[in-house]
């Protein structure tokens, strides 16, 4: 069964007893979290929120914060700007943080659906864990991960992922046992198309 089919099946089963449904897709860099979420947006009519929009702003990037497992997420802004209005079931907007320009972007308008998928590293952070109805973890072989990051981000950024971002993610996964705690653990296979 494909990762998409596994997740659609799990969502369908949970929708029988609960709606709306909030799904977290966490996992390793380049494991296909965004691609999977966007396919589910098309096939299941889900709303998608990207955790990449909630990396810490410059003033939050203190050495102490970034040294903590899971410290590389602005969970405070995510809770106030996304979760609070989402729980009320009303349309809302939030401004994504752009890591390249280190500024806030233009507002993104969100209309809640019966299924909302939150995808990205740190989606299953302990401060957010209890918000979700379904927790999914995507894993990937390190060699395939490196190949995908190099292809997607180029050589200079691939080195930053290898030396900085991936070690931070791995500390978070290990400290909070994220892969082991998730409802679904999906090992992503190599794909020449990625």
N, C-alpha and C positions, 0 to 999 in steps of 0.2 A: 504494500500500500504506500502511495506517495505521501510525503509530509503534508501536502495540502489535503489529501483525502483523510488522513488520520485526524487532522485538526477539524475539518468540516464535520466528521463523524462525532467527535467529542463535543463540538459546539451544538450540533443538532440534538444530541442526547441531553445536554444541559438546558437547552431552551425549552424542553418539555416540562421542566420544573421551575424555571426561573427566566424572567425577562424584565428589564433589559439585562444583557450579559456583558460583563467586562472581562476581557481576555488579555493576559500579559504574555508577550513573546520576548523572552530574554535569550541571550546566548553569545557565543564567541563572535568576534569581529569577522566579517565576510562569510558568515554561515548562511546568509540568505534571509535574515529576519525581515528586512524591508520588502524584499521581493515576494516573500510568502504573504505578508500582510496586504500588499497591494493586489495580489491575485485573489485573496479572500475578499477584499473590497469589491472586486468585480463579480466573483462567483456567489458570495453570500450577502452582498449588499451591506457590508460592514463599514463602519466609520473607523478611520485610522488616525492615531495620534503617534507621533514620532518622538521617542525619548532623546534623540539627537538635538531636538529643539530645547532641551532642558539641561544642557551642560552648564556648569557654573559660569557666571559672569566674571569679568576681570577682578572686581573687588572681592569676590568670594573665593578666588583661587589662592588661598593661603597655603603655605607648606603644611600646616597642621591638618587642614581639611583634606588636601590631596593625599596625605600620608595615611588617612583612615581608609580601611576597606569600604568601598562604595561611596567615597567622598566626592567622586567626580560626577555628581548629579545635583541639580538644583531641585531637590524634592520639595522644598518649601514653596517655590513658585508653581511647581506642577500641582501640588495639593490645592493651592488657592485659585490658580487660573484655570485648571482643567477639572479636577475632581469635584470641587464645590459646586460649580454650575451643572456638571454632568449628573451628579446625584439629584439635583432638582429637576432634571429632565428638560432643561430649557436650552435653546440655542445660545452659543457663547463664542467668544473669540479670545485668542491669546497671541502674543507676539513671540515668535521663535528666536532663540539666540543663535547667531551665526558665528561659528568658531573661526571662520576664515577672516572676517572683518572685526570680530570681537565686539559686535554691536547687536542690538535688537532689530529684528526685521519687521516687515509690515504684518499687520494682524492677519491671522488665519481664522476664517469663519467656520464654525463647527455646528452641525445639526445632529443631535443624538439620534442613533438608530437602535434597533433591537439588539445589535451586537456592536460593541466598540472594541477595537483591538489597539492595544498600546504595545508598540514594538520598539526594541532597542536595548542596548546594554543598560543595565541598572533598572529595567522595568520591574523586576521582582525584588527590588531592594526591601529589606525588612521594614522600613518605614512605610512601604506601600503594599506589602504582601497581602494584608487582610482586605484590601480594596477589591481584589480580583476574585472572579468565580472560577477561573481556569488559568493555570500556570503552565507555560510551555518553555522548554529549553532546547535550543538548536546548538549542536556541537559539530565540530569539523576537525579533520585531521590537520595537524600543524603545517605539514608541507602543502596541502591544498589551500589552507588559509593563507599562507605566505604567497602562493602563486596568485590567488585571487586579489589580495591586497596590492601586490605589485602591478597587476593588470589594471585594477580600478583606480589606484592612487598614484602610481608612478614610483620611481626608485627613491626619491628623497622622502616622500611621505611614508613609503613602506618602512624605511628605517625608523621613523618616528613611531609608527605603530609597533614595530618589533621591540624597540627600546623603552617606550613609555606607555602607550595605551594598552597594549596586550598584557604587560605585567600588572598594570593597575586592575584590569578586568579579572585576571586570574586570581589576584589576591582577594577580590570581592567574591568571586565564585567559591573559592576555598573557605574563606572566613565564615560565610553564611550558608555553605552547602547548598547553593542554589540548584545545581544540576540534580542533586539527589532529592531535593524537596519538591521539584516540579511534578505536576500531574502527568505531563508527557515529556519524554526525553527523546529527541529525534537526532540521530546521527546522519548528517548530510553527506551525501556521496559526491565524489569528484564529478564535475561537469565541465566539458570543454566550452560550453556556451556562456559560462560566467566570466 
